[in-house]
Amino acid sequence: MSYGLAWKCPKDVQLEMYESHAGPRHLDVGCGSGYYIDLAAFRHDNMDITLFDLNQDSLNYISRRIRRLEPVAVKGDMYEAGDVAEVLAARNGVKFDSVSAMFFLHCLPGNVGDKAAAIANLSTLVTPDGVLFWTTVLGRWVKHNPFGRYLLWHYNLTGILSSLEDDEAGLRAALEASFEEVEVEVVGTVAMPRGERWGGATRCCGRPGVPVLLSFNPR
């Protein structure tokens, strides 16, 4: 309910992003219920899935939910470079075509500058022509409705979220440090950032030399 009513970003909008960017060799970070990877896998043949989460119960649940895909599950903290390295070790050092963290970064402790370290860690798992994408509720420079404002403050006060200072500019800057092409779409009060590599060459919309894309969609 909160996706559409509070944050004004329906699940189907986020699922469309997931399906558009998930590659054949995919890492799902902060997996939640496994909603996105479960549905996306029905539309993509032969996905090779790795799960990365600090919560072992979540990993166990999702591994059962998508057992048809035979996922590899790794427990760890995306703030810890050593834990992130364990993901590669579990997959014989082979990096990922795509890495996602759907509706998760707003749960990470710290401000958007702190979260830049986690984004940098995840960027090391992406192939030279791969993509990192996620969705997250913003705290600043977006217009929350009364329901969304209540949930934002309540979740932050109770420690469920840590996002009051998160904004689009900070997320975009964090991505620009690691990726050649950066796009940050804002739908309602949810940021949908994407960082993409093009074999080490800067490329944007098929044109070399234009490093940043920025779009805004106030649905």
Buried (B, 14 or more C-beta within 10 A) or exposed (E): EEBBEBBBBBBEBBBEBBBEBBBEBBBBBBBBEBBBBBBBBEEEEEBBBBBBBBEEEBBBBBBEBBEEBEBBBBBBBBBBBEBBBBBBEBBEEEBBBBBBBBBBBBBBEBBBEBBBBBBBBBBBBBBEBBBBBBBBBBBEEBEBBEBBEEBBBEBBEEEEBBBBBBBBEBBBBBBBEBBBBBBBBBBBBBBBBBBBBBEEEBBBEEEEEEEBBEEEEEE
